[in-house]
């Protein structure tokens, strides 16, 4: 039970740090051989935010790309400082889920992340998003995008 509570606190902290763009504080909490799978699929060719990222270096670059995409008007973080979503601890896993709120120019978007923690470090994160809505958000930043 204590381990699940520690894992829950770790993922809550990492999510908070990510939304606050404090990426340098996240990296020491990630295992060297960690794998992030972020909304893998047809959207990968449109944005550096989607795909599979292996190892600390690629994951660091993924966090950095979040900041770049947001700066040019693309997808903002999937959750907000005041609403990090719901968290469910399940042994070595923590499930985090929620809805990216609707804005004047963007529809709402549901998301789910499944985190694996071992030895106090993040081993993996798999994130699934409503890909159709994510595409609409990217298309707002670049109206020339088309799905093939």
C-alpha positions, 0 to 999 in steps of 0.5 A: 500500500505504501508503494502505491501511495509513493507511486501516486505522489510521484506521478502527481508531482511529475504531472504538476511539474510538466504543466508548469514547464519545470522539465529539468525537475522531471528528468531525474525521476525517469529511468534511463531506459524508460519509454513514453508512448504518446498518442501513437498513430496517424498524428505522428507525422504532424507533430513531435508530440506524438510517437514513441520516445525511448530513453531519457534523451528522447523523453527530454526532447519530447518535454522540450517539444511540448514547449515549442509546439505550445509557443507556435500556437499548437496543442497546449498541455492536456491538463491545467495547473488547477485541474491535473485530472483524476489519479488511480494508483494500482500497484506499480501503475498509476492511471491518470485521466481527464478532459482537456477543457473546451476553449473558444477555438478548441473542442474538449479532448479526452485523454488517459495516461498509464504510468509504470513506476519501479524502484521510485523511477518512471519506467513508462508512460502510455498516453491515449488522446481523442485523436480526431480532436487533437488533429483539429487543435493542430489544424488550427495552428496549421490550416494546411494539414490533411489526413491521408 
